[in-house]
Amino acid sequence: MPGVEGRREGHHPGAKAFHWITALAVLGLLGVGLWMTGLPLGLLKFKVYGWHKWIGLVVLVLTVARLWWRWRHPPPALPGALPGWERRAAHAAHWTLFFLLLAMPISGWLMNSAAGVGLYWFGYVPIPDLVPPDPDLFETLRTVHRVLSRLLMAVVALHIGAVVYHDVLRRDGIFRRMWLSGER
């Protein structure tokens, strides 16, 4: 068994669950979001937009819960051998992801409100409008939502690139700390 210095403590199973459920939802939302905008007007487009909004709100709830969880259960420290710039980049990327995981669903919720479209979460729970209907505000929020989605795609790509770098090239075990069967 390695000494304390050689041991890489993994994330708590709760943190792993939040991470992987959110990751799957976000990847699905990004893919569906790109696809749905090109659909012809009709029942399918209406249904897909509804599901996109519902899952977006799930991501908002998961992210708030995940931040609460992280506050109550701080993540393990990064390995001491990691250069300072990589530590700073990792922290900046994670907090940027958290910001975008909050900003994306909130901008979508605001956009939906400005469109004057009623929203019932999963068809049952009424979601209050955050702003009154306003076509100009809707167009602005649509642009904001689109820009945030592109930023989110870029940060997710960087995150995945860092995983590949650490797991395949450096083989330093950082990825395994968050993998479902990783060390704890």
HELIX and SHEET records of a PDB file:
HELIX    1   1 PRO A   13  MET A   36  1                                  24    
HELIX    2   2 LEU A   43  ARG A   72  1                                  30    
HELIX    3   3 GLY A   84  ALA A  115  1                                  32    
HELIX    4   4 PRO A  135  VAL A  164  1                                  30    
HELIX    5   5 TYR A  165  ARG A  170  3                                   6    
HELIX    6   6 PHE A  175  ARG A  177  5                                   3    
SHEET    1   A 2 LEU A 119  TRP A 121  0                                        
SHEET    2   A 2 VAL A 125  ILE A 127 -1                                        
END                                                                             
